[in-house]
Protein backbone atom coordinates (compact mmCIF):
# COMPACT_ATOMS: atom_id res chain seq x y z
CA UNK A 1 0.00 0.00 0.00
CA UNK A 2 1.19 3.51 -0.75
CA UNK A 3 0.23 6.44 1.47
CA UNK A 4 0.69 10.05 0.35
CA UNK A 5 0.65 12.43 3.30
CA UNK A 6 0.42 16.21 2.94
CA UNK A 7 2.74 18.42 4.97
CA UNK A 8 3.06 22.19 5.02
CA UNK A 9 5.43 24.91 6.11
CA UNK A 10 3.63 27.70 7.99
CA UNK A 11 4.56 30.87 9.90
CA UNK A 12 5.32 30.12 13.54
CA UNK A 13 2.02 30.41 15.40
CA UNK A 14 3.89 31.76 18.42
CA UNK A 15 5.58 34.47 16.37
CA UNK A 16 4.43 37.83 15.05
CA UNK A 17 2.61 37.13 11.80
CA UNK A 18 2.23 39.98 9.34
CA UNK A 19 0.45 40.72 6.06
CA UNK A 20 2.25 42.34 3.13
CA UNK A 21 0.07 45.40 2.60
CA UNK A 22 1.11 45.67 -1.06
CA UNK A 23 0.04 42.14 -2.03
CA UNK A 24 -2.35 41.16 0.76
CA UNK A 25 -0.37 37.94 1.25
CA UNK A 26 1.36 36.62 4.33
CA UNK A 27 4.81 38.12 4.76
CA UNK A 28 6.76 34.90 5.24
CA UNK A 29 10.00 36.76 5.87
CA UNK A 30 8.52 38.53 8.89
CA UNK A 31 8.58 35.47 11.15
CA UNK A 32 10.13 32.07 11.61
CA UNK A 33 8.56 29.17 9.75
CA UNK A 34 7.76 25.72 11.13
CA UNK A 35 6.17 22.50 9.92
CA UNK A 36 2.45 22.64 10.63
CA UNK A 37 1.79 20.36 13.60
CA UNK A 38 -1.39 18.88 12.14
CA UNK A 39 0.66 17.76 9.15
CA UNK A 40 3.15 16.11 11.49
CA UNK A 41 0.26 14.29 13.15
CA UNK A 42 -0.83 13.08 9.72
CA UNK A 43 2.70 11.78 9.13
CA UNK A 44 2.55 10.02 12.50
CA UNK A 45 -0.77 8.41 11.54
CA UNK A 46 0.70 7.26 8.22
CA UNK A 47 3.77 5.79 9.92
CA UNK A 48 1.57 3.99 12.46
CA UNK A 49 -0.38 2.40 9.59
CA UNK A 50 2.89 1.50 7.89
CA UNK A 51 4.13 -0.18 11.07
CA UNK A 52 1.21 -2.61 10.99
CA UNK A 53 1.13 -3.32 7.26
CA UNK A 54 3.93 -4.90 5.26
CA UNK A 55 5.07 -3.40 1.96
CA UNK A 56 3.63 0.01 2.82
CA UNK A 57 5.43 3.17 1.75
CA UNK A 58 4.83 6.75 2.86
CA UNK A 59 5.40 9.72 0.53
CA UNK A 60 5.42 13.25 1.96
CA UNK A 61 4.00 15.88 -0.38
CA UNK A 62 4.15 19.65 -0.07
CA UNK A 63 3.58 22.74 -2.19
CA UNK A 64 5.34 25.99 -1.39
CA UNK A 65 8.46 28.11 -1.88
CA UNK A 66 11.96 26.64 -1.89
CA UNK A 67 12.12 26.77 1.92
CA UNK A 68 9.05 24.51 2.14
CA UNK A 69 11.26 21.52 1.33
CA UNK A 70 12.11 21.52 5.05
CA UNK A 71 8.60 20.22 5.74
CA UNK A 72 9.31 17.22 3.52
CA UNK A 73 12.70 16.66 5.14
CA UNK A 74 11.05 16.66 8.55
CA UNK A 75 8.63 13.96 7.41
CA UNK A 76 11.53 11.93 5.99
CA UNK A 77 13.40 12.23 9.27
CA UNK A 78 10.31 10.95 11.09
CA UNK A 79 10.26 7.87 8.85
CA UNK A 80 8.60 8.67 5.50
CA UNK A 81 10.21 6.93 2.52
CA UNK A 82 10.36 9.70 -0.07
CA UNK A 83 8.97 13.12 -0.86
CA UNK A 84 7.52 15.44 -3.47
CA UNK A 85 8.01 19.22 -3.40
CA UNK A 86 5.97 21.36 -5.79
CA UNK A 87 7.65 24.73 -6.17
CA UNK A 88 6.73 27.33 -8.77
CA UNK A 89 6.96 31.12 -8.53
CA UNK A 90 3.70 31.34 -10.46
CA UNK A 91 1.89 29.67 -7.57
CA UNK A 92 2.71 32.36 -5.03
CA UNK A 93 -0.48 33.37 -3.27
CA UNK A 94 -2.42 30.34 -4.52
CA UNK A 95 -5.81 30.01 -2.86
CA UNK A 96 -7.40 26.73 -1.79
CA UNK A 97 -8.92 25.95 -5.18
CA UNK A 98 -5.66 26.38 -7.08
CA UNK A 99 -3.71 24.59 -4.35
CA UNK A 100 -6.08 21.63 -4.57
CA UNK A 101 -5.80 21.55 -8.37
CA UNK A 102 -2.00 21.45 -8.33
CA UNK A 103 -1.73 19.00 -5.44
CA UNK A 104 -4.24 16.70 -7.14
CA UNK A 105 -2.13 16.74 -10.30
CA UNK A 106 0.88 15.61 -8.25
CA UNK A 107 -1.09 12.97 -6.37
CA UNK A 108 -2.36 11.46 -9.62
CA UNK A 109 1.24 10.62 -10.55
CA UNK A 110 1.72 8.74 -7.26
CA UNK A 111 -1.28 6.40 -7.55
CA UNK A 112 -1.55 6.37 -3.77
CA UNK A 113 -4.02 4.04 -2.06
CA UNK A 114 -4.56 6.58 0.72
CA UNK A 115 -4.10 10.35 0.67
CA UNK A 116 -3.78 11.58 4.25
CA UNK A 117 -3.79 15.16 5.53
CA UNK A 118 -4.59 17.30 8.53
CA UNK A 119 -8.10 18.68 8.71
CA UNK A 120 -7.11 22.35 8.83
CA UNK A 121 -3.84 24.28 8.56
CA UNK A 122 -2.86 26.90 11.10
CA UNK A 123 -2.25 29.60 8.50
CA UNK A 124 -5.11 29.34 5.99
CA UNK A 125 -7.58 27.54 8.28
CA UNK A 126 -9.76 26.63 5.29
CA UNK A 127 -10.61 23.11 6.38
CA UNK A 128 -11.82 21.97 2.95
CA UNK A 129 -8.66 20.82 1.16
CA UNK A 130 -9.37 17.11 1.75
CA UNK A 131 -12.81 17.34 0.14
CA UNK A 132 -11.45 19.42 -2.77
CA UNK A 133 -8.71 16.87 -3.43
CA UNK A 134 -11.21 14.02 -3.37
CA UNK A 135 -13.34 15.84 -5.94
CA UNK A 136 -10.37 16.37 -8.28
CA UNK A 137 -9.18 12.78 -7.84
CA UNK A 138 -12.64 11.25 -8.11
CA UNK A 139 -12.19 9.44 -4.79
CA UNK A 140 -14.33 8.99 -1.67
CA UNK A 141 -13.23 10.98 1.34
CA UNK A 142 -13.37 10.48 5.09
CA UNK A 143 -12.57 13.81 6.71
CA UNK A 144 -12.14 15.19 10.24
CA UNK A 145 -11.34 11.79 11.73
CA UNK A 146 -10.41 11.56 15.40
CA UNK A 147 -9.16 7.99 14.85
CA UNK A 148 -8.05 6.12 11.75
CA UNK A 149 -7.38 2.51 10.75
CA UNK A 150 -7.16 0.59 7.49
CA UNK A 151 -7.14 -3.07 6.53
CA UNK A 152 -5.78 -2.39 3.05
CA UNK A 153 -9.19 -2.37 1.41
CA UNK A 154 -10.90 0.50 3.25
CA UNK A 155 -10.16 3.33 5.65
CA UNK A 156 -12.19 3.69 8.85
CA UNK A 157 -12.38 6.20 11.63
CA UNK A 158 -14.54 8.18 14.03
CA UNK A 159 -15.74 11.71 13.43
CA UNK A 160 -16.87 13.78 16.38
CA UNK A 161 -20.23 15.38 15.64
CA UNK A 162 -22.63 17.48 17.64
CA UNK A 163 -24.15 15.22 20.23
CA UNK A 164 -22.12 12.11 19.45
CA UNK A 165 -19.55 10.30 17.32
CA UNK A 166 -20.03 9.08 13.76
CA UNK A 167 -18.28 5.96 12.43
CA UNK A 168 -16.95 6.68 8.93
CA UNK A 169 -15.71 4.18 6.34
CA UNK A 170 -14.60 4.56 2.71
CA UNK A 171 -13.16 2.04 0.24
CA UNK A 172 -9.58 2.51 -0.93
CA UNK A 173 -8.26 4.41 -2.75
CA UNK A 174 -9.54 7.33 -0.72
CA UNK A 175 -8.71 10.69 0.82
CA UNK A 176 -8.76 11.10 4.60
CA UNK A 177 -8.01 13.93 7.01
CA UNK A 178 -7.33 13.75 10.72
CA UNK A 179 -7.79 16.09 13.68
CA UNK A 180 -5.65 16.98 16.67
CA UNK A 181 -7.23 14.06 18.53
CA UNK A 182 -4.64 11.80 16.88
CA UNK A 183 -1.43 11.08 18.83
CA UNK A 184 1.39 13.60 19.04
CA UNK A 185 4.01 13.24 16.29
CA UNK A 186 7.21 11.38 17.13
CA UNK A 187 10.49 13.25 17.34
CA UNK A 188 13.02 12.31 14.65
CA UNK A 189 15.91 10.23 15.96
CA UNK A 190 19.53 10.94 15.12
CA UNK A 191 19.45 7.98 12.73
CA UNK A 192 16.26 9.35 11.16
CA UNK A 193 17.86 12.74 10.59
CA UNK A 194 20.91 11.08 9.05
CA UNK A 195 18.93 8.74 6.83
CA UNK A 196 16.62 11.54 5.65
CA UNK A 197 19.52 13.08 3.72
CA UNK A 198 19.69 9.96 1.52
CA UNK A 199 15.98 9.71 0.74
CA UNK A 200 14.76 10.99 -2.65
CA UNK A 201 12.73 14.19 -3.01
CA UNK A 202 11.18 14.93 -6.40
CA UNK A 203 11.06 18.68 -7.08
CA UNK A 204 8.37 19.59 -9.60
CA UNK A 205 6.90 22.73 -11.12
CA UNK A 206 3.22 23.16 -11.87
CA UNK A 207 3.80 22.98 -15.61
CA UNK A 208 5.71 19.70 -15.24
CA UNK A 209 2.67 18.20 -13.58
CA UNK A 210 0.10 19.21 -16.17
CA UNK A 211 0.39 21.52 -19.19
CA UNK A 212 -3.15 22.78 -18.55
CA UNK A 213 -1.94 24.39 -15.35
CA UNK A 214 0.35 26.71 -17.29
CA UNK A 215 -2.49 29.16 -17.75
CA UNK A 216 -3.72 28.77 -14.19
CA UNK A 217 -0.83 30.50 -12.45
CA UNK A 218 -3.16 32.87 -10.64
CA UNK A 219 -5.27 32.33 -7.60
CA UNK A 220 -8.98 31.96 -8.22
CA UNK A 221 -9.58 34.39 -5.35
CA UNK A 222 -7.43 37.46 -4.81
CA UNK A 223 -7.02 40.11 -2.12
CA UNK A 224 -8.10 43.49 -3.49
CA UNK A 225 -7.09 45.57 -0.45
CA UNK A 226 -5.25 45.21 2.83
CA UNK A 227 -4.80 47.51 5.79
CA UNK A 228 -2.53 47.48 8.80
CA UNK A 229 -3.96 46.27 12.07
CA UNK A 230 -5.14 49.27 14.16
CA UNK A 231 -2.86 50.16 17.02
CA UNK A 232 -4.10 49.20 20.43
CA UNK A 233 -5.77 52.03 22.30
CA UNK A 234 -5.54 52.62 26.02
CA UNK A 235 -8.19 50.87 28.05
CA UNK A 236 -10.71 52.49 30.32
CA UNK A 237 -9.74 52.58 33.98
CA UNK A 238 -12.54 52.44 36.52
CA UNK A 239 -11.75 53.67 40.00
CA UNK A 240 -14.23 52.36 42.52
CA UNK A 241 -15.35 55.11 44.84
CA UNK A 242 -18.56 53.38 45.72
CA UNK A 243 -20.00 53.58 42.23
CA UNK A 244 -17.68 51.12 40.45
CA UNK A 245 -20.51 48.77 39.62
CA UNK A 246 -22.52 51.57 38.01
CA UNK A 247 -19.52 52.74 35.97
CA UNK A 248 -18.86 49.19 34.78
CA UNK A 249 -22.50 48.70 33.78
CA UNK A 250 -22.51 52.00 31.87
CA UNK A 251 -19.31 51.02 30.07
CA UNK A 252 -20.74 47.66 29.02
CA UNK A 253 -23.91 49.33 27.77
CA UNK A 254 -21.89 51.79 25.65
CA UNK A 255 -19.98 48.86 24.14
CA UNK A 256 -23.25 47.01 23.41
CA UNK A 257 -22.08 44.23 25.70
CA UNK A 258 -24.98 44.34 28.11
N, C-alpha and C positions, 0 to 999 in steps of 0.2 A: 504494500500500500504506500502511496505517496501523499504526504501532507504538505500543503503550501500554507505557510503562516505569515500574516502581514505584520510588519513592524514599522515603527515610525519614529523619526527624530522630531522632538518638539522643544519649544522654549521651556526652560526650567520653571516649573510652577511656583517655586519658592523665590524666583527672581523677579526683577522689575520688567514686565513685558510692555512693549511699546508698539504703537502703530506708526508706520511711515505716512505722514500726512500728505505727501505728494502722490502716493500710489494707493493708499488705503489698505496696504498689506502689512502683515506683521514684520517688524524690523528685527530680523533674526540676529543681526549683529549687536543688538542692544542688550542681549542677555546670553547666559550660558545655555547650551542645548543639552538635552538628555534623551535617552530612549524612553518613549512613553511606557509607563508601567503596565498599562493594560495590555500592550503588545507583548511585554515580557511574560505576563501571565498566560497569554495565548501560546507563546513558545513553550512555557512550562507544561501546559496542557498537551501540546503536541508531543513533547518528549516523554510525558507519562504514557501516552498512547503507544508511542514507539517502544517503550520499555516492556510492554506486554504483548507486542505483536512482532513476530519475526519478519524480516525482509521489509521493514518500514523505513522510509527515508523522510527527512524533514527539510524543506527548502524555505528559507527566509526571503521574503520579498518586500522591497520598499520602493517608494517613489519620492524623489526629493533632490535637492542640490548635492554637489559633490560631497559635502560633509555628512550627508545622510547615510553614507556607506558605513558609518560607525554603528548604526542601528543593526545592520546586517552582521557586522563583525561581532557585536555583542551576542546576537543569537547563535552564531557559529561557536563562540566561546562557551556558551551554555550547553551546546551539544548538537545543534543543527548540522546537517551534512553539507549543504551548499547554499548559495544565495543568488539573488537577482536584484540588481540596482538599476532602476529606471531614472536616468538623469537627462534632462533636456531643458535648455534655457527657455525654450518656447512654452514650457509648462509652468513657468513661474506664475504664482497666483491662481493656479487651477482650482476651480470650485469642486464640489462633491461629484457633480455629474461628469465633468471631464476626467477627474481622478478615477472614477469608477470605470470609465471607458478605456482609459489607458491601462489600468491594472488588469482589467478583464482581458485585454489583448495579450498581456504578458502571461496571465494564468492559462490561457488557451494553449500556449506553447508547452506548458508543463504537464498537461493532462493529469492533474492531481485528482485523487479520489476524494480528498477532503480539503476544502479551503477554510482556514481557521483565522479568526481575527478577534480583536477586542470589540466590545459593543459600542464604545464611544471614545474618541480621542480627547485628550485634555486641552488641545488648542482649538480645533474646529467645533467639537462637541455636537456634530451633526447627528450621529446615531443611526444613520440609514445606509452606510456604505455596504454592509453585508447584504441587505435586500437589493441594492442597486447592482452589485456584482452578480447575484443570483439571476437577476433579470437578464443581464448581458450574456451570461454563460448558459442560460436556459436550464438552470439547476434548481432543485428544491432548496429551501433554506430553513435553518433552525437557529433563530437569533435570540440574544439575551438569555443565554443558558447559565444557570447557577451551578450546574454539574454537567459533565459530558463523558460519554463512553461510546465505544464502537466495537462491533464484532467483525468488522471488515465488509459487511454488507449494508449496514445502516448506521446512522449516528443518532444517539439518544441523549436526552438530558431533561432537566427540570427548568421551567421558567416561572419565576415568581410573578404572580398576578395579584390584582386587588382582591383580597379576601381568600387567597389560597395559592396553590402551586399547580402548574399545568405540566403534565408529562408530554414531551415533544419528541417525535421520531421522524426521520426522513431517510429515504434510501440513498445509498452512495452511487455516484458522486453527488456531493452536496456542499453547500456553504453553511458554516456555523459561526456564531459569535458568542463570546463568553463575557461574563461580568466579573466584578471584583470579588465575587463570592468564591471564585476558584483560588487554589492555594497560591501563596506567595512564590515568586520566581526564585529559582536556585541561583546562588552566586557562582560565577565561573571559577573553576579551579585553575591552579597554575598550569596544569597539563592542558586544560581546555583553552586557555589563552594562547598557549604555545601552538597547539594543534590548529587553532583557528586560522593562523597565518598561512597554513598549507592548503586550506579548503578553498575550492573554486568559487568565485563570484562573477557572474555574467553581468557586464555593464552594457545597458541597451538604451538607445534613444527612442523616442516615440515613433519616428519614421521607420526605424528598423523593425518595429513591432507590426506596423500596419500602415501601408501607404496612404490609406484613407484618412489617417490621423494628421497627415501633413497640413491639411487645411483647417485643422481643429485646434491649432495652437493658440487658443484664446478661451478664457473661462466663459462658460455659458451665462454666469452671473458676474457682474462687475460692481465695484464700489465707485459711486459717482461723486462722493464727497466724504471728507473726514475732518474731524476737528479734535483739537487737544482736549484732554480731560480737564474740566474746570478745577481750578485750585481750591483746596479745602478752605472754607471760611471758619472763622472763630465760632465756637459754640455759644450758647446762651447760658449764662451762669445765674442760678437762682439762689439767692441768700434767704434763708428761712428766718424771718423775724416774726413768726407766728402766722404768716399767711403763705408759707411755702406751698402748701397743698393747692391753694387757690391759684397761685402763679403757675404751678405745673399744669393744672387743668386748663388754664387760659392758653398756655403755650401749645398744648396738645390740640386744642380746638382750632387755633390758628393754623396748625400744620395739617388739619383735617385727619387727625389721628384719634379723635375721640367722637 
